[in-house]
Amino acid sequence: MKIMLKKIIKIVSIIFCSLLIVAGGVCIISNSAPADLGAKSFELKSYCRSRGYNTDYGILVDYSRHSFQQRFYVVDLNTGEIVLKSLCGHGRGGDSSVFRGEFSNIPGSHCSSLGHYKIGRERKMYNYSVNAFELDGLDETNSNARARAILIHPSFGPRSLGCITVPFHRYKRLAKMLHMQCTSVVMWVYE
């Protein structure tokens, strides 16, 4: 009985992984950082310096990557070193799938929005007993973030109602790092 169960689990796992690879059109094994991360870090530091935001740390979210790849990066803007990297969820609205998101700034769209965000205070999420960081959109593409209640929060899955989500164990490390900063940290979400 145990051997039969192990075979079934193995077959189902192989089928599931094959479907993910075919449906996503990418290999989900590689979790190396994108080649342009250094250039994006430099660009983010320039953005932060010119606007008076934190120039020590920034967050880059690369939504051009598959949702089963690490695409959330906390970067030391002085050295370009990745301090934390993680899987990251996106909004489930529009024509988005578990693999790739669709983007919108329209209230009620349940889509994530691209652009720069100032990370605000940490608070409890409404109707949930988990903490989340408020986000203020700094660009036309995400100017409704506060009104749409777009947050960074922990989650088990790759989709949300438009929020940027990370796994619970990564959220704890992220929160600790953000609480140590005296100046607002900026997150840049791009595709």
KOLLUMDREN-615913 format. One line per 2 residues: number of its first residue (from 1); their letters; for each residue y, z, x of N, C-alpha, C, O. Coordinates in steps of 0.001 Angstrom, whole numbers, always signed. Layout:
residues N
NUM = a = Y/Z/X/Y/Z/X/Y/Z/X/Y/Z/X ~ ...
END
This chain:
residues 191
1 = mk = -1200/+0/+829/+0/+0/+0/+1260/+0/+870/+2205/-741/+599 ~ +1271/+848/+1935/+2430/+915/+2825/+2662/-419/+3524/+3801/-864/+3660
3 = im = +1583/-1052/+3966/+1696/-2324/+4667/+2261/-3392/+3736/+3109/-4184/+4145 ~ +1800/-3418/+2498/+2283/-4379/+1511/+3772/-4172/+1240/+4525/-5142/+1160
5 = lk = +4198/-2928/+1100/+5598/-2611/+860/+6459/-3042/+2043/+7544/-3591/+1849 ~ +5992/-2801/+3260/+6729/-3209/+4457/+6884/-4727/+4509/+7948/-5229/+4872
7 = ki = +5824/-5462/+4148/+5889/-6920/+4140/+6901/-7418/+3112/+7671/-8339/+3383 ~ +6894/-6808/+1941/+7837/-7200/+889/+9269/-6944/+1340/+10136/-7799/+1161
9 = ik = +9520/-5788/+1918/+10864/-5458/+2403/+11294/-6447/+3481/+12440/-6897/+3488 ~ +10400/-6780/+4373/+10708/-7721/+5452/+11044/-9103/+4884/+12012/-9729/+5315
11 = iv = +10257/-9576/+3928/+10492/-10890/+3324/+11816/-10908/+2573/+12591/-11854/+2715 ~ +12083/-9888/+1785/+13342/-9808/+1042/+14526/-9763/+2009/+15544/-10411/+1767
13 = si = +14406/-9015/+3086/+15477/-8932/+4085/+15750/-10285/+4719/+16908/-10666/+4890 ~ +14712/-11006/+5064/+14870/-12334/+5666/+15540/-13290/+4684/+16443/-14037/+5061
15 = if = +15103/-13268/+3436/+15706/-14136/+2421/+17174/-13781/+2218/+18024/-14669/+2167 ~ +17478/-12494/+2104/+18858/-12049/+1889/+19754/-12478/+3047/+20833/-13025/+2822
17 = cs = +19322/-12238/+4275/+20121/-12611/+5449/+20314/-14119/+5522/+21396/-14588/+5876 ~ +19280/-14877/+5192/+19388/-16338/+5194/+20416/-16804/+4172/+21226/-17686/+4460
19 = ll = +20386/-16220/+2990/+21360/-16576/+1954/+22776/-16237/+2382/+23697/-17016/+2138 ~ +22965/-15091/+3016/+24296/-14720/+3489/+24821/-15728/+4496/+25980/-16138/+4428
21 = iv = +23983/-16119/+5416/+24410/-17059/+6449/+24721/-18422/+5838/+25748/-19018/+6162 ~ +23858/-18923/+4965/+24077/-20223/+4343/+25289/-20180/+3421/+26137/-21070/+3486
23 = ag = +25388/-19175/+2570/+26488/-19092/+1609/+27818/-18857/+2292/+28842/-19382/+1853 ~ +27819/-18089/+3342/+29067/-17805/+4038/+29487/-18907/+4975/+30663/-19007/+5324
25 = gv = +28552/-19736/+5392/+28886/-20822/+6288/+29195/-20366/+7698/+29706/-21146/+8502 ~ +28897/-19124/+8011/+29165/-18597/+9347/+28023/-17689/+9760/+27226/-17242/+8936
27 = ci = +27966/-17431/+11034/+26973/-16483/+11546/+27560/-15087/+11465/+28644/-14837/+11992 ~ +26855/-14177/+10813/+27401/-12838/+10636/+26962/-11890/+11735/+27272/-10700/+11685
29 = is = +26248/-12395/+12722/+25769/-11538/+13801/+26907/-11169/+14746/+26996/-10027/+15197 ~ +27775/-12128/+15048/+28839/-11915/+16026/+29951/-11048/+15453/+30503/-11351/+14396
31 = ns = +30270/-9983/+16147/+31387/-9134/+15759/+32404/-9029/+16878/+33164/-8063/+16947 ~ +32418/-10030/+17761/+33402/-10011/+18831/+34782/-10271/+18236/+34913/-10898/+17184
33 = ap = +35798/-9783/+18919/+37172/-9940/+18444/+37581/-11408/+18521/+37111/-12132/+19399 ~ +38450/-11856/+17616/+38912/-13240/+17671/+39688/-13507/+18963/+40311/-12605/+19524
35 = ad = +39639/-14746/+19418/+40277/-15112/+20685/+41791/-14925/+20656/+42395/-14640/+21690 ~ +42412/-15081/+19489/+43875/-14993/+19414/+44393/-13574/+19171/+45580/-13396/+18899
37 = lg = +43535/-12572/+19265/+43955/-11197/+18976/+45041/-10718/+19941/+45956/-10003/+19531 ~ +44953/-11100/+21206/+45972/-10719/+22187/+47335/-11288/+21833/+48344/-10587/+21909
39 = ak = +47366/-12552/+21446/+48626/-13192/+21059/+49182/-12561/+19786/+50388/-12347/+19671 ~ +48302/-12264/+18834/+48744/-11614/+17591/+49301/-10218/+17881/+50286/-9806/+17269
41 = sf = +48675/-9486/+18812/+49158/-8150/+19193/+50558/-8237/+19780/+51432/-7437/+19444 ~ +50767/-9214/+20659/+52078/-9404/+21282/+53121/-9745/+20220/+54233/-9217/+20245
43 = el = +52763/-10621/+19296/+53665/-11012/+18214/+53997/-9813/+17316/+55142/-9644/+16898 ~ +52987/-8984/+17025/+53214/-7794/+16204/+54125/-6807/+16920/+54993/-6203/+16291
45 = ks = +53940/-6632/+18227/+54802/-5708/+18971/+56255/-6185/+18930/+57163/-5372/+18756 ~ +56485/-7480/+19087/+57849/-8030/+19009/+58449/-7782/+17630/+59615/-7405/+17511
47 = yc = +57651/-7995/+16595/+58091/-7751/+15218/+58500/-6284/+15048/+59563/-5986/+14504 ~ +57650/-5383/+15515/+57910/-3943/+15365/+59133/-3506/+16172/+59940/-2714/+15686
49 = rs = +59278/-4007/+17386/+60405/-3638/+18237/+61723/-4072/+17595/+62694/-3315/+17598 ~ +61761/-5280/+17048/+63004/-5806/+16472/+63395/-5108/+15170/+64535/-5234/+14723
51 = rg = +62468/-4374/+14557/+62747/-3718/+13273/+62661/-2195/+13327/+62804/-1528/+12303 ~ +62430/-1650/+14507/+62427/-195/+14664/+61152/+507/+14239/+61172/+1706/+13962
53 = yn = +60038/-222/+14182/+58762/+398/+13834/+58011/+817/+15093/+58460/+556/+16208 ~ +56885/+1456/+14911/+56055/+1939/+16009/+55657/+776/+16923/+55130/-235/+16458
55 = td = +55914/+929/+18227/+55541/-115/+19187/+54360/+315/+20052/+54012/-371/+21013 ~ +53745/+1442/+19716/+52565/+1892/+20452/+51273/+1388/+19811/+50355/+957/+20508
57 = yg = +51208/+1446/+18484/+49995/+1036/+17772/+50349/+144/+16591/+51398/+305/+15966 ~ +49478/-779/+16300/+49615/-1650/+15146/+48231/-1979/+14614/+47225/-1756/+15287
59 = il = +48193/-2508/+13412/+46921/-2881/+12795/+46970/-4366/+12464/+47930/-4857/+11870 ~ +45921/-5067/+12859/+45769/-6485/+12551/+44556/-6653/+11644/+43480/-6131/+11933
61 = vd = +44734/-7381/+10550/+43631/-7678/+9632/+43510/-9197/+9564/+44408/-9880/+9071 ~ +42400/-9712/+10061/+42171/-11153/+10155/+41264/-11608/+9013/+40039/-11604/+9139
63 = ys = +41885/-12001/+7892/+41110/-12418/+6729/+40540/-13835/+6856/+39921/-14334/+5916 ~ +40741/-14485/+8002/+40060/-15765/+8209/+38593/-15521/+8556/+37770/-16434/+8490
65 = rh = +38278/-14290/+8922/+36902/-13927/+9268/+36129/-13523/+8009/+36707/-13065/+7024 ~ +34852/-13701/+8066/+33900/-13376/+7009/+33932/-11867/+6721/+34146/-11082/+7644
67 = sf = +33729/-11452/+5495/+33793/-10028/+5145/+32678/-9194/+5764/+32765/-7966/+5771 ~ +31635/-9834/+6282/+30581/-9084/+6955/+30782/-9055/+8471/+29891/-8652/+9218
69 = qq = +31965/-9489/+8914/+32351/-9384/+10318/+33468/-8359/+10425/+34209/-8126/+9470 ~ +33578/-7757/+11585/+34695/-6841/+11799/+35974/-7669/+11836/+36075/-8650/+12573
71 = rf = +36949/-7255/+11026/+38197/-8006/+10934/+39412/-7098/+10766/+40512/-7577/+10490 ~ +39222/-5817/+10928/+40284/-4810/+10854/+40384/-4197/+12250/+39421/-3605/+12739
73 = yv = +41544/-4338/+12891/+41703/-3897/+14277/+42922/-3002/+14428/+44033/-3399/+14079 ~ +42722/-1799/+14945/+43837/-958/+15378/+44004/-1273/+16855/+43067/-1135/+17641
75 = vd = +45209/-1699/+17224/+45451/-2186/+18576/+46513/-1335/+19262/+47532/-994/+18662 ~ +46264/-997/+20525/+47279/-386/+21382/+48213/-1523/+21773/+47827/-2404/+22542
77 = ln = +49432/-1514/+21255/+50357/-2622/+21470/+50905/-2673/+22890/+51505/-3673/+23282 ~ +50710/-1609/+23665/+51161/-1606/+25059/+50140/-2254/+25988/+50517/-2904/+26963
79 = tg = +48862/-2085/+25698/+47809/-2610/+26572/+47038/-3771/+25948/+46352/-4508/+26656 ~ +47143/-3939/+24634/+46370/-4956/+23935/+44940/-4531/+23653/+44154/-5309/+23112
81 = ei = +44597/-3299/+24015/+43235/-2786/+23823/+42976/-2484/+22348/+43846/-1972/+21643 ~ +41771/-2810/+21897/+41361/-2474/+20531/+40924/-1016/+20527/+39980/-641/+21221
83 = vl = +41612/-201/+19745/+41320/+1231/+19650/+40243/+1493/+18602/+39418/+2393/+18758 ~ +40259/+701/+17537/+39286/+847/+16453/+39095/-518/+15816/+40068/-1232/+15570
85 = ks = +37858/-883/+15548/+37605/-2116/+14806/+36615/-1808/+13701/+35769/-923/+13826 ~ +36740/-2565/+12606/+35954/-2212/+11437/+35754/-3411/+10521/+36481/-4403/+10589
87 = lc = +34751/-3289/+9668/+34643/-4172/+8521/+35829/-3874/+7617/+36433/-2807/+7719 ~ +36163/-4793/+6747/+37339/-4602/+5901/+37158/-5386/+4606/+36798/-6562/+4628
89 = gh = +37410/-4726/+3481/+37292/-5376/+2190/+38574/-6075/+1782/+39640/-5829/+2345 ~ +38453/-6956/+787/+39593/-7690/+243/+39516/-7660/-1283/+38516/-7237/-1862
91 = gr = +40592/-8117/-1917/+40661/-8122/-3375/+39640/-9058/-4006/+39265/-10075/-3425 ~ +39198/-8696/-5207/+38165/-9479/-5897/+38739/-10495/-6880/+37983/-11204/-7545
93 = gg = +40050/-10573/-6979/+40674/-11445/-7969/+40614/-12922/-7635/+40206/-13319/-6544 ~ +41032/-13727/-8603/+41073/-15177/-8425/+39697/-15754/-8170/+38712/-15350/-8788
95 = ds = +39643/-16697/-7257/+38375/-17342/-6894/+37745/-16706/-5667/+36949/-17344/-4978 ~ +38088/-15464/-5387/+37521/-14822/-4198/+36033/-14555/-4412/+35552/-14456/-5541
97 = sv = +35334/-14443/-3308/+33913/-14109/-3340/+33701/-12909/-2435/+34648/-12401/-1833 ~ +32473/-12461/-2341/+32169/-11342/-1461/+32436/-11738/-4/+32634/-10868/+844
99 = fr = +32441/-13030/+287/+32610/-13509/+1657/+34074/-13728/+2035/+34495/-13345/+3126 ~ +34843/-14337/+1150/+36232/-14686/+1458/+37126/-14359/+262/+36713/-14442/-895
101 = ge = +38360/-13988/+581/+39295/-13611/-458/+40245/-14727/-845/+40382/-15731/-146 ~ +40894/-14522/-1975/+42022/-15346/-2395/+43225/-14421/-2351/+43073/-13213/-2535
103 = fs = +44421/-14955/-2112/+45581/-14100/-1881/+46677/-14374/-2893/+46934/-15517/-3270 ~ +47316/-13292/-3326/+48383/-13394/-4312/+49246/-12141/-4234/+48791/-11084/-3795
105 = ni = +50479/-12273/-4660/+51400/-11141/-4744/+51694/-10801/-6208/+52550/-9964/-6493 ~ +50997/-11441/-7114/+51257/-11280/-8546/+50583/-10014/-9068/+49388/-9815/-8850
107 = pg = +51348/-9145/-9765/+50745/-7947/-10351/+49598/-8318/-11298/+49698/-9274/-12066 ~ +48518/-7551/-11231/+47361/-7783/-12078/+46401/-8842/-11569/+45377/-9099/-12203
109 = sh = +46710/-9467/-10431/+45847/-10537/-9908/+44578/-10000/-9255/+43589/-10723/-9138 ~ +44598/-8748/-8834/+43483/-8118/-8113/+43148/-8849/-6812/+42024/-8773/-6316
111 = cs = +44136/-9555/-6269/+43983/-10241/-4987/+44684/-9438/-3902/+45643/-8717/-4177 ~ +44209/-9561/-2684/+44924/-8994/-1547/+46119/-9894/-1253/+46159/-11044/-1691
113 = sl = +47084/-9373/-515/+48278/-10130/-147/+48392/-10205/+1366/+48068/-9252/+2075 ~ +48854/-11346/+1848/+49073/-11537/+3277/+50456/-11020/+3655/+51319/-10860/+2792
115 = gh = +50670/-10759/+4945/+51983/-10366/+5439/+51976/-9032/+6156/+50926/-8436/+6396 ~ +53182/-8577/+6493/+53376/-7306/+7197/+53560/-6177/+6183/+54224/-6345/+5160
117 = yk = +52965/-5032/+6486/+53086/-3835/+5651/+53512/-2662/+6517/+53059/-2512/+7651 ~ +54383/-1839/+5970/+54660/-544/+6594/+53687/+447/+5970/+53585/+550/+4748
119 = ig = +52974/+1174/+6825/+52020/+2160/+6316/+52771/+3435/+5984/+53464/+3998/+6831 ~ +52631/+3884/+4756/+53344/+5060/+4272/+52502/+6322/+4340/+51616/+6461/+5182
121 = re = +52801/+7230/+3437/+52148/+8544/+3442/+50719/+8453/+2916/+50361/+7523/+2194 ~ +49923/+9429/+3292/+48562/+9534/+2769/+48600/+10387/+1511/+49280/+11413/+1468
123 = rk = +47874/+9963/+498/+47822/+10701/-768/+46461/+10509/-1409/+45669/+9670/-979 ~ +46200/+11297/-2446/+44971/+11132/-3233/+45117/+9880/-4098/+46194/+9592/-4620
125 = my = +44028/+9152/-4239/+44028/+8001/-5142/+43948/+8510/-6575/+43293/+9515/-6848 ~ +44612/+7818/-7481/+44544/+8182/-8890/+43103/+8061/-9382/+42422/+7081/-9080
127 = ny = +42648/+9037/-10125/+41313/+9057/-10730/+40160/+9124/-9731/+39000/+9006/-10126 ~ +40459/+9309/-8449/+39402/+9415/-7438/+39708/+10609/-6548/+40857/+11037/-6441
129 = sv = +38692/+11134/-5921/+38914/+12289/-5047/+38923/+11879/-3577/+38480/+12637/-2715 ~ +39424/+10686/-3296/+39537/+10235/-1909/+40998/+9984/-1564/+41822/+9702/-2434
131 = na = +41295/+10091/-286/+42650/+9842/+189/+42862/+8356/+451/+41914/+7592/+631 ~ +44138/+7972/+467/+44514/+6588/+744/+45922/+6574/+1318/+46707/+7491/+1077
133 = fe = +46237/+5538/+2072/+47586/+5366/+2601/+48338/+4360/+1748/+47831/+3280/+1443 ~ +49566/+4731/+1364/+50423/+3821/+618/+50908/+2715/+1544/+51032/+2912/+2753
135 = ld = +51181/+1555/+967/+51665/+415/+1734/+52929/-144/+1108/+53024/-287/-111 ~ +53895/-458/+1952/+55112/-1139/+1516/+55100/-2539/+2104/+55083/-2702/+3325
137 = gl = +55108/-3554/+1241/+55134/-4935/+1708/+56493/-5264/+2300/+57526/-4929/+1721 ~ +56493/-5916/+3447/+57734/-6235/+4156/+58082/-7717/+4086/+59123/-8129/+4599
139 = de = +57234/-8520/+3465/+57441/-9966/+3381/+57445/-10407/+1920/+57051/-9651/+1033 ~ +57895/-11640/+1681/+57869/-12185/+318/+56446/-12278/-223/+56232/-12176/-1431
141 = tn = +55485/-12467/+655/+54088/-12636/+240/+53422/-11337/-196/+52332/-11362/-768 ~ +54076/-10186/+72/+53477/-8898/-310/+54514/-7895/-820/+54285/-6686/-794
143 = sn = +55644/-8405/-1279/+56756/-7544/-1706/+56419/-6658/-2907/+57120/-5677/-3156 ~ +55381/-6977/-3642/+54982/-6175/-4808/+53899/-5152/-4485/+53313/-4563/-5394
145 = ar = +53631/-4939/-3211/+52522/-4050/-2820/+52646/-2660/-3430/+51665/-2132/-3955 ~ +53821/-2061/-3371/+53996/-705/-3908/+53807/-716/-5425/+53118/+147/-5969
147 = ar = +54408/-1677/-6104/+54282/-1760/-7567/+52839/-2045/-7991/+52403/-1604/-9055 ~ +52104/-2778/-7162/+50701/-3099/-7461/+49753/-1992/-7015/+48545/-2084/-7237
149 = ai = +50287/-949/-6389/+49481/+172/-5875/+48446/-307/-4861/+47296/+133/-4876 ~ +48869/-1211/-3982/+47996/-1691/-2911/+47973/-620/-1823/+49023/-163/-1370
151 = li = +46772/-225/-1409/+46581/+886/-475/+45599/+494/+623/+44934/-539/+543 ~ +45523/+1337/+1648/+44378/+1324/+2563/+43538/+2513/+2134/+44020/+3645/+2114
153 = hp = +42284/+2258/+1791/+41426/+3376/+1388/+39975/+3113/+1775/+39591/+1972/+2035 ~ +39167/+4179/+1811/+37752/+4002/+2132/+36991/+3432/+940/+37351/+3653/-217
155 = sf = +35933/+2693/+1255/+35117/+2099/+204/+33741/+1765/+767/+33572/+1605/+1976 ~ +32769/+1664/-120/+31419/+1279/+293/+31224/-233/+303/+30345/-729/+1008
157 = gp = +32018/-975/-458/+31788/-2408/-612/+32877/-3269/-11/+33912/-2759/+417 ~ +32647/-4597/+24/+33601/-5513/+641/+34698/-6018/-285/+35499/-6860/+121
159 = rs = +34756/-5517/-1539/+35780/-6003/-2466/+36503/-4844/-3128/+35970/-3742/-3252 ~ +37740/-5123/-3553/+38588/-4092/-4144/+39439/-4730/-5242/+39211/-5874/-5633
161 = lg = +40405/-3986/-5724/+41352/-4523/-6706/+42605/-5049/-6014/+43672/-5121/-6625 ~ +42479/-5413/-4756/+43599/-5933/-3971/+43889/-5094/-2741/+44645/-5514/-1866
163 = ci = +43296/-3916/-2667/+43534/-3003/-1544/+42798/-3457/-287/+41846/-4235/-345 ~ +43264/-2951/+841/+42588/-3140/+2118/+41648/-1951/+2251/+42098/-806/+2279
165 = tv = +40358/-2209/+2332/+39386/-1117/+2368/+38592/-1141/+3666/+38324/-2199/+4234 ~ +38224/+49/+4118/+37386/+209/+5308/+36297/+1228/+4980/+36459/+2012/+4045
167 = pf = +35198/+1235/+5723/+34148/+2235/+5484/+34671/+3665/+5681/+35620/+3884/+6434 ~ +34057/+4616/+5012/+34504/+6009/+5047/+34607/+6566/+6460/+35595/+7223/+6788
169 = hr = +33607/+6316/+7305/+33634/+6893/+8653/+34763/+6301/+9498/+35296/+6984/+10372 ~ +35132/+5051/+9254/+36260/+4444/+9976/+37592/+4962/+9422/+38549/+5152/+10174
171 = yk = +37649/+5185/+8118/+38881/+5688/+7511/+39273/+7030/+8122/+40455/+7270/+8370 ~ +38312/+7896/+8364/+38612/+9211/+8948/+39264/+9060/+10316/+40237/+9749/+10619
173 = rl = +38734/+8163/+11142/+39326/+7926/+12468/+40713/+7308/+12346/+41626/+7668/+13088 ~ +40868/+6381/+11412/+42156/+5740/+11179/+43193/+6766/+10745/+44306/+6786/+11270
175 = ak = +42836/+7615/+9794/+43767/+8633/+9293/+44204/+9574/+10408/+45383/+9913/+10509 ~ +43279/+9986/+11227/+43608/+10880/+12344/+44619/+10220/+13280/+45582/+10859/+13704
177 = ml = +44406/+8954/+13600/+45318/+8227/+14474/+46691/+8059/+13834/+47709/+8254/+14499 ~ +46734/+7701/+12557/+48016/+7490/+11882/+48812/+8784/+11764/+50038/+8763/+11873
179 = hm = +48140/+9903/+11545/+48836/+11186/+11430/+49471/+11619/+12745/+50395/+12432/+12743 ~ +48993/+11095/+13860/+49535/+11464/+15168/+50799/+10674/+15521/+51446/+10972/+16525
181 = qc = +51160/+9678/+14718/+52310/+8825/+15022/+53583/+9378/+14389/+53572/+9865/+13259 ~ +54677/+9292/+15139/+55978/+9774/+14655/+56762/+8678/+13943/+57604/+8964/+13091
183 = ts = +56488/+7430/+14289/+57188/+6289/+13711/+56199/+5487/+12872/+55006/+5452/+13173 ~ +56693/+4852/+11831/+55820/+4086/+10928/+55059/+2990/+11660/+55628/+2230/+12444
185 = vv = +53767/+2926/+11389/+52893/+1897/+11950/+52908/+701/+10996/+52945/+863/+9777 ~ +52879/-503/+11577/+52863/-1733/+10782/+51469/-2352/+10830/+50811/-2374/+11870
187 = mw = +51045/-2849/+9681/+49791/-3590/+9571/+50149/-5036/+9225/+50943/-5286/+8319 ~ +49563/-5974/+9947/+49789/-7392/+9693/+48489/-7997/+9178/+47484/-8034/+9888
189 = vy = +48519/-8468/+7941/+47363/-9096/+7304/+47611/-10607/+7309/+48609/-11083/+6768 ~ +46704/-11342/+7918/+46887/-12789/+8040/+45555/-13497/+7825/+44491/-12879/+7780
191 = e = +45654/-14820/+7694/+44446/-15621/+7470/+44380/-16717/+8516/+43442/-17514/+8518
END
